[in-house]
Amino acid sequence: MSNDNSAATAQIPGIDKYLADFREQMKKWQCAMPDTVPLVSDFDLGDFMKTGLIEVWIVNEMEGGYCGKYLFCFDGQTCPSHMHKEKLETFFIVQGQVSMTYDGKTFIMNPGDTLQVERGHYHSFTGIGPALILECSTPCTDDDDFFENADIPVGGDFLTFKDK
């Protein structure tokens, strides 16, 4: 997902409460966040607490070839299964636990655990309680997100179809 979050943030009912709860959790964990506007996404499915997350971007340096962002999910909230054709990413669990599904296998990740996600491999995660992940990757572009759920109207498949 790109870090232009104005449209995504404005369309989610209850956004102010979700952001307040997120900020409160960061205070509890004593986690400093970059001074950027968080991206709040429900992947246009309309049920943020079921399928969604909050992204806090650190950098998306296209020319330099790197990206860093925090991914936060509430208890039971899922980032849906997707893959990237170009982006290579590594997840580092900062706080909480996630149930990670990668390449058809599901396992629990705890603080300090890392996972390198190879190009072309489907992955998703669900918070077991609130969870904070640091993602370090090659640059992010909207057209490199390919979701298994065809109802998600974002990403490479959607953009390709929309352009035809």
Secondary structure, DSSP 8 states (H G I E B T S, - for coil): --S--HHHHHTSTTHHHHHHHHHHHHHHHT----SS--EEE-TTSS-TTTB-EEEEEEEEETTTTEEEEEEEE-BT-EEEEEE-SS--EEEEEEEEEEEEEETTEEEEE-TT-EEEE-TT--EEEEEEEEEEEEEEES---GGG-EES-TT---SHHHHHHHH-
